[in-house]
Amino acid sequence: MKHTFLTIALLTGILFQGCKKDKTTGSSPDTVSTKDFSYNMATRQISPDTEINGELNSPAGIKLIYYYLVRNNVPDSLIYIGTPPGESRNAYKFNVPTLSFGNAKMIAVSGVKMMVKHLDNTSFESFIKVSAFTPPLPKLENTPLSLLPDNNGKISITAKASSENGLKLIEIYDDYEGTFALVSKIDLTQNEKIYALNYDYTYRKNAAKLKVVVTDHFGLKAEAFITIPLRSYALYQDLSMMANGTASAPSSGSFFIGESGTILGSCNISGQEQKMDFVTYCSGTTPVFTLYSPGNTTTIAKNYKCGALIWEPNAADLKATRFRVLIPGTAAADKIYAAYTSNSITDLDDKFFEGILVPGSSTAKFDALVTNQAANTFNLTTAYLIWIRVPKADGSFVNQLMRAKEVSIGSTPALSTIKFDILVSK
């Protein structure tokens, strides 16, 4: 009898516990419609939608939804509590704001657990899969460290932009106002993986740096900086000078003043002799177009006329300028030619001319024959760069670099002309 009583009591207890378990955990036939989500570690954004979302249908009615972030080797973390409005307790379109877990370490995330509490105090559990990934950053390669404007004030910016995620935008900035300001942008609409940048930037005064920024499909960025070195010289282009002229056709430009890039003629040189750096001349017997040091013009000064007036300078006012034609073929000369050709000269100090003998000739003559090129003889095809060294009153020197471009010997030699570019150290 005692044994029978114990058996009944045990069965009663089991049945009671079974009923209690159903009440708390519930077996409600809730259904969840959602999708798998990805979390971008770089942008801290969810995809394919901007938030984790879905739809929950619950015949028992929804009271609360607890959302837990599930990560490997980390306790589940409550990140959000959803409360549906009264009219949506049986069919609820839910979402989990990304900000609710924006500061969490997501590298080991596996998903979000939904714990649904029903109106009848039963419950339901579901799981939304979330995986984290770190996209590769875009790249900006082969960007020059420094560039100089060309003779037209243009800087050609070249680089290779790439991104496995697809490229979206390239922006060019400069700092001519002191801070970086947008100059131009290139929209990439084809989701290109690789883009060869070739952009002509027009130099803006006072700009010292350029910034190139590439943005990919995820909004990730890569940037590169390009320095615009400060030039310590003035560049004067396509200048034309005339030989000594005649009484009836006075020279309009035989005297060069490097300080201002000014060219004066026979009729307006008087009183300016202390400023001039070199003189152009062409002899009448065997025409040879020549650059003269002002200090060596005393014997030819009489050939510079303004009508009946003859130029008669005070020898003490004239500079002892010296010339050296740069002959290609040596490492030092070739380096200067390469720098000039690539437009990479930033300074005309003596260090730039290192390895070249200091100018020592009082003249530099033109001869079209390459075989005649020498330290005092230039041409237009090979030995066309001339180092001009101008003394200053304090004993120092100003360096100039001339690029001879054209020489025209006239039927009247005194009317011959030269065209050139010249860099004058500041």
C-alpha positions as CSV (number, residue, x, y, z in Angstrom):
1,M,0.0,0.0,0.0
2,K,2.8,2.3,0.9
3,H,4.6,1.4,-2.4
4,T,1.5,2.2,-4.5
5,F,1.2,5.6,-2.8
6,L,4.7,6.6,-3.6
7,T,4.3,5.6,-7.2
8,I,1.2,7.8,-7.6
9,A,2.9,10.7,-6.0
10,L,5.9,10.4,-8.3
11,L,3.7,10.3,-11.4
12,T,1.8,13.3,-10.2
13,G,5.0,15.2,-9.7
14,I,6.3,14.4,-13.2
15,L,3.0,15.5,-14.8
16,F,3.0,18.7,-12.8
17,Q,6.6,19.6,-13.8
18,G,5.7,18.9,-17.5
19,C,2.8,21.3,-17.4
20,K,5.0,24.0,-15.7
21,K,7.7,23.6,-18.3
22,D,5.3,24.1,-21.2
23,K,4.0,27.3,-19.6
24,T,7.5,29.0,-19.3
25,T,9.3,27.9,-22.5
26,G,6.2,27.7,-24.6
27,S,5.6,25.8,-27.8
28,S,3.9,28.6,-29.7
29,P,4.0,28.1,-33.4
30,D,5.7,31.6,-34.0
31,T,7.3,32.1,-37.4
32,V,10.1,34.5,-38.2
33,S,10.9,35.7,-41.8
34,T,14.3,37.2,-42.1
35,K,17.6,36.8,-43.9
36,D,21.3,36.4,-43.2
37,F,23.2,39.6,-42.5
38,S,26.8,40.7,-42.8
39,Y,28.6,43.2,-40.7
40,N,31.3,45.3,-42.3
41,M,34.1,45.7,-39.7
42,A,35.6,48.7,-41.5
43,T,32.5,50.8,-42.0
44,R,30.5,49.3,-39.1
45,Q,27.5,48.8,-41.3
46,I,25.0,46.0,-41.8
47,S,24.2,44.6,-45.2
48,P,22.2,43.7,-47.3
49,D,19.9,46.1,-45.4
50,T,21.0,49.0,-43.3
51,E,19.6,47.3,-40.1
52,I,18.9,43.7,-39.0
53,N,15.2,43.2,-39.6
54,G,12.4,40.8,-40.3
55,E,8.8,39.9,-39.6
56,L,7.6,37.9,-36.6
57,N,4.1,36.2,-36.7
58,S,2.8,35.1,-33.3
59,P,-0.7,33.7,-32.7
60,A,-0.2,34.0,-28.9
61,G,0.6,37.7,-29.3
62,I,4.0,39.5,-28.6
63,K,4.6,41.3,-25.4
64,L,8.4,41.9,-25.6
65,I,11.3,40.8,-27.7
66,Y,14.8,40.6,-26.2
67,Y,17.7,40.7,-28.7
68,Y,21.0,39.2,-27.6
69,L,24.3,39.5,-29.5
70,V,25.9,36.0,-29.8
71,R,29.6,35.8,-30.1
72,N,32.1,32.9,-29.8
73,N,33.7,32.6,-26.4
74,V,31.8,35.6,-25.1
75,P,28.6,35.6,-23.0
76,D,25.5,36.7,-24.9
77,S,24.8,40.4,-24.5
78,L,21.4,42.0,-24.4
79,I,21.6,44.7,-27.0
80,Y,18.0,45.8,-27.6
81,I,14.4,45.3,-26.4
82,G,11.6,45.6,-28.8
83,T,8.0,46.4,-27.9
84,P,5.5,46.1,-30.7
85,P,2.5,48.5,-30.8
86,G,-0.9,47.0,-29.9
87,E,-2.0,46.6,-33.5
88,S,1.2,44.6,-34.4
89,R,1.3,42.1,-31.5
90,N,0.5,39.2,-33.8
91,A,2.3,40.4,-36.9
92,Y,5.3,42.6,-36.1
93,K,7.9,44.0,-38.5
94,F,10.9,44.4,-36.3
95,N,14.3,45.9,-36.7
96,V,17.4,46.1,-34.5
97,P,19.2,49.5,-34.7
98,T,22.8,49.1,-35.7
99,L,23.8,51.7,-33.1
100,S,22.6,49.3,-30.4
101,F,25.7,47.1,-31.0
102,G,27.9,49.7,-32.8
103,N,30.5,49.7,-30.0
104,A,30.7,45.9,-29.5
105,K,33.6,43.8,-30.7
106,M,32.0,42.1,-33.7
107,I,34.9,40.0,-35.0
108,A,33.6,36.8,-33.5
109,V,29.9,37.4,-34.0
110,S,27.7,34.5,-35.1
111,G,24.3,36.2,-34.9
112,V,21.5,37.7,-32.9
113,K,19.3,35.6,-30.6
114,M,15.6,36.6,-30.3
115,M,13.8,35.8,-27.1
116,V,10.1,36.5,-27.5
117,K,7.8,36.8,-24.5
118,H,4.2,36.3,-25.3
119,L,1.1,37.9,-23.8
120,D,0.3,34.6,-22.1
121,N,3.8,34.5,-20.6
122,T,4.9,31.7,-22.9
123,S,8.1,32.3,-24.8
124,F,9.7,31.6,-28.2
125,E,13.3,31.7,-29.3
126,S,14.8,32.3,-32.8
127,F,18.1,33.1,-34.3
128,I,19.3,35.5,-37.0
129,K,22.6,34.7,-38.6
130,V,25.2,37.6,-38.7
131,S,28.7,37.2,-40.0
132,A,31.5,39.8,-39.7
133,F,34.0,40.5,-42.5
134,T,36.8,43.0,-43.0
135,P,37.0,44.3,-46.6
136,P,40.4,45.1,-48.1
137,L,41.2,48.8,-48.1
138,P,41.6,50.5,-51.5
139,K,45.0,51.2,-52.8
140,L,46.6,54.3,-54.4
141,E,50.0,53.4,-55.9
142,N,52.7,54.9,-58.0
143,T,51.9,58.5,-56.9
144,P,54.8,60.8,-57.3
145,L,56.2,62.3,-54.1
146,S,56.7,65.7,-55.6
147,L,55.8,67.5,-58.9
148,L,56.4,70.9,-60.4
149,P,54.2,72.8,-62.7
150,D,55.2,72.8,-66.3
151,N,55.8,75.9,-68.3
152,N,52.0,76.3,-68.7
153,G,51.3,75.9,-65.0
154,K,50.0,72.4,-65.3
155,I,50.9,69.4,-63.1
156,S,50.2,66.0,-64.5
157,I,49.0,63.7,-61.6
158,T,49.3,60.0,-62.4
159,A,48.6,57.1,-60.1
160,K,47.1,53.6,-60.0
161,A,43.9,53.3,-57.9
162,S,42.5,49.9,-57.1
163,S,40.0,48.2,-54.9
164,E,38.6,44.6,-54.7
165,N,35.3,46.2,-53.6
166,G,35.0,48.4,-56.6
167,L,36.0,52.1,-56.9
168,K,33.5,54.8,-56.5
169,L,35.2,58.2,-56.5
170,I,38.6,60.0,-56.8
171,E,39.1,63.5,-55.5
172,I,41.9,66.0,-56.0
173,Y,42.6,68.6,-53.3
174,D,45.2,71.4,-53.0
175,D,46.1,73.7,-50.1
176,Y,46.4,77.1,-51.8
177,E,44.3,78.6,-49.1
178,G,46.2,77.0,-46.3
179,T,43.9,74.0,-45.8
180,F,43.0,71.4,-48.3
181,A,40.1,72.4,-50.6
182,L,38.5,70.3,-53.3
183,V,39.8,71.0,-56.8
184,S,38.0,68.3,-58.8
185,K,36.5,64.9,-58.5
186,I,36.1,61.9,-60.8
187,D,32.9,59.8,-60.4
188,L,33.5,56.1,-61.2
189,T,30.1,54.6,-62.1
190,Q,31.2,51.3,-63.5
191,N,32.4,49.8,-60.2
192,E,35.9,49.7,-61.6
193,K,38.4,47.5,-59.8
194,I,41.4,49.3,-61.3
195,Y,41.6,52.9,-62.6
196,A,44.6,54.6,-64.1
197,L,44.5,58.2,-62.9
198,N,45.8,60.8,-65.3
199,Y,44.7,64.3,-64.3
200,D,46.1,67.7,-65.3
201,Y,46.0,70.0,-62.3
202,T,46.3,73.7,-62.9
203,Y,48.6,75.2,-60.4
204,R,47.1,77.7,-58.0
205,K,49.3,80.3,-56.4
206,N,50.7,79.4,-52.9
207,A,49.7,75.7,-53.2
208,A,52.4,73.6,-51.6
209,K,50.7,70.2,-51.5
210,L,48.2,68.1,-53.4
211,K,46.1,65.4,-51.9
212,V,44.6,62.5,-53.9
213,V,41.8,60.6,-52.2
214,V,40.2,57.4,-53.6
215,T,36.9,56.0,-52.2
216,D,35.6,52.5,-52.8
217,H,32.1,51.0,-52.9
218,F,32.1,50.6,-49.1
219,G,33.2,54.2,-48.5
220,L,36.7,53.1,-47.5
221,K,39.4,55.6,-48.5
222,A,43.1,55.7,-49.4
223,E,45.0,58.9,-49.9
224,A,48.4,60.1,-51.1
225,F,50.1,63.5,-50.8
226,I,52.2,65.2,-53.5
227,T,54.5,68.0,-52.6
228,I,54.8,71.0,-54.8
229,P,58.4,72.3,-54.1
230,L,58.8,76.0,-53.7
231,R,60.9,77.2,-56.6
232,S,63.7,79.5,-55.7
233,Y,64.0,81.0,-59.1
234,A,61.9,83.0,-61.6
235,L,61.1,81.5,-65.0
236,Y,60.9,83.8,-68.1
237,Q,59.8,82.1,-71.2
238,D,60.0,82.8,-74.9
239,L,62.1,85.9,-74.5
240,S,63.4,87.5,-77.7
241,M,66.5,89.7,-77.9
242,M,68.0,91.5,-80.8
243,A,71.6,92.1,-81.6
244,N,73.1,95.6,-81.4
245,G,70.9,97.1,-84.2
246,T,71.8,100.1,-86.4
247,A,71.4,103.8,-86.3
248,S,68.4,103.6,-88.5
249,A,67.0,100.5,-86.8
250,P,68.1,100.8,-83.2
251,S,68.0,97.6,-81.1
252,S,64.7,97.1,-79.3
253,G,66.1,94.6,-76.9
254,S,69.9,94.0,-76.5
255,F,70.2,94.3,-72.7
256,F,68.8,91.7,-70.2
257,I,68.0,92.5,-66.6
258,G,67.5,89.3,-64.7
259,E,66.1,90.8,-61.5
260,S,62.9,91.7,-63.3
261,G,63.2,89.7,-66.5
262,T,63.2,93.0,-68.4
263,I,64.8,93.5,-71.8
264,L,65.9,97.0,-72.8
265,G,67.0,98.5,-76.1
266,S,69.6,101.0,-77.2
267,C,67.3,103.9,-76.7
268,N,66.3,103.2,-73.1
269,I,69.4,101.5,-71.5
270,S,71.0,104.8,-70.4
271,G,71.0,105.0,-66.6
272,Q,70.2,101.2,-66.2
273,E,73.7,99.8,-66.8
274,Q,74.2,98.7,-63.3
275,K,71.2,96.4,-63.5
276,M,71.9,94.5,-66.8
277,D,73.3,91.0,-66.7
278,F,74.3,90.3,-70.3
279,V,74.2,91.9,-73.7
280,T,73.5,90.4,-77.2
281,Y,75.7,91.3,-80.2
282,C,76.3,90.1,-83.7
283,S,79.4,91.2,-85.6
284,G,79.1,92.5,-89.1
285,T,82.0,90.9,-90.9
286,T,81.6,87.2,-90.0
287,P,78.2,87.1,-88.4
288,V,78.4,85.3,-85.0
289,F,75.6,85.8,-82.6
290,T,77.1,86.3,-79.2
291,L,76.1,86.8,-75.5
292,Y,78.5,89.3,-73.9
293,S,79.4,90.1,-70.4
294,P,78.5,93.8,-69.8
295,G,82.1,94.3,-68.4
296,N,83.5,93.3,-71.8
297,T,81.4,95.5,-74.0
298,T,83.6,98.6,-73.9
299,T,85.1,97.9,-77.3
300,I,81.7,97.3,-78.9
301,A,79.6,99.8,-77.1
302,K,79.9,102.3,-79.9
303,N,77.8,99.9,-82.1
304,Y,74.7,100.3,-80.0
305,K,73.0,103.5,-81.3
306,C,69.9,105.4,-80.9
307,G,69.8,107.5,-84.0
308,A,72.9,109.7,-83.8
309,L,73.5,108.8,-80.1
310,I,76.0,106.2,-79.2
311,W,75.9,104.1,-76.0
312,E,78.8,105.2,-73.8
313,P,78.5,103.3,-70.5
314,N,80.7,103.9,-67.4
315,A,82.9,100.8,-67.2
316,A,82.6,100.8,-63.4
317,D,78.9,100.3,-63.6
318,L,79.2,97.1,-65.7
319,K,79.0,93.6,-64.2
320,A,81.6,90.9,-64.9
321,T,79.1,88.2,-65.9
322,R,80.5,84.8,-66.9
323,F,79.2,82.0,-69.1
324,R,79.6,78.3,-69.4
325,V,77.9,76.2,-72.1
326,L,76.9,72.8,-70.6
327,I,78.2,70.0,-72.8
328,P,76.3,66.7,-72.6
329,G,78.3,63.6,-72.0
330,T,79.4,64.0,-68.4
331,A,77.4,62.8,-65.4
332,A,77.1,66.3,-64.0
333,A,76.0,67.9,-67.2
334,D,73.6,65.1,-68.1
335,K,72.0,65.4,-64.6
336,I,71.3,69.1,-65.3
337,Y,69.8,68.3,-68.7
338,A,67.7,65.6,-67.3
339,A,66.4,67.9,-64.5
340,Y,65.6,70.6,-67.0
341,T,63.8,68.2,-69.4
342,S,61.8,66.7,-66.6
343,N,60.9,70.1,-65.1
344,S,62.2,69.0,-61.7
345,I,64.6,71.9,-61.0
346,T,63.7,73.6,-57.7
347,D,66.9,75.5,-56.9
348,L,69.7,77.1,-58.9
349,D,72.2,77.3,-56.1
350,D,75.8,76.2,-56.6
351,K,75.0,72.7,-55.4
352,F,72.7,72.2,-58.4
353,F,75.7,72.8,-60.6
354,E,78.0,70.6,-58.6
355,G,80.6,68.8,-60.7
356,I,80.6,71.6,-63.4
357,L,83.5,74.0,-63.6
358,V,82.4,77.6,-62.6
359,P,81.7,79.8,-65.6
360,G,84.8,81.6,-66.8
361,S,84.1,82.9,-70.2
362,S,83.1,86.5,-70.9
363,T,81.1,85.5,-74.0
364,A,79.0,82.6,-75.3
365,K,78.8,82.3,-79.1
366,F,76.3,80.5,-81.3
367,D,77.4,77.9,-83.8
368,A,74.9,75.5,-85.3
369,L,77.5,72.8,-85.9
370,V,77.4,70.3,-83.0
371,T,81.1,69.5,-83.6
372,N,82.0,73.0,-82.7
373,Q,80.3,73.0,-79.3
374,A,82.5,74.1,-76.4
375,A,82.4,75.8,-73.0
376,N,81.8,79.1,-74.8
377,T,80.0,77.9,-77.9
378,F,76.4,76.7,-77.9
379,N,73.9,75.3,-80.4
380,L,70.2,74.5,-80.5
381,T,70.2,70.7,-80.6
382,T,72.6,69.4,-78.0
383,A,74.6,72.0,-76.1
384,Y,71.7,74.4,-75.6
385,L,71.9,75.1,-71.8
386,I,74.1,77.9,-70.7
387,W,75.1,78.5,-67.0
388,I,75.3,82.3,-66.5
389,R,76.9,83.5,-63.3
390,V,76.2,87.2,-62.4
391,P,78.1,88.9,-59.6
392,K,76.4,91.0,-57.0
393,A,77.7,94.1,-55.2
394,D,78.2,92.2,-52.0
395,G,80.5,89.6,-53.6
396,S,78.0,86.8,-54.0
397,F,76.5,85.6,-57.2
398,V,73.2,85.0,-58.9
399,N,72.9,81.9,-61.1
400,Q,70.9,81.8,-64.3
401,L,70.2,79.0,-66.7
402,M,69.4,79.8,-70.3
403,R,67.8,77.4,-72.8
404,A,68.6,78.7,-76.3
405,K,65.7,77.9,-78.6
406,E,66.1,79.9,-81.8
407,V,68.9,82.0,-83.4
408,S,68.1,83.9,-86.6
409,I,71.1,85.6,-88.4
410,G,69.7,88.4,-90.4
411,S,70.9,89.7,-93.8
412,T,71.9,92.7,-91.7
413,P,73.8,90.9,-88.8
414,A,73.1,93.7,-86.3
415,L,69.4,92.8,-86.7
416,S,69.8,89.2,-85.8
417,T,67.8,87.7,-82.9
418,I,67.7,85.0,-80.3
419,K,64.8,83.4,-78.6
420,F,65.2,81.6,-75.2
421,D,63.8,80.6,-71.9
422,I,65.8,81.6,-68.8
423,L,65.7,80.6,-65.1
424,V,66.9,83.3,-62.7
425,S,67.8,82.5,-59.1
426,K,65.9,84.6,-56.6
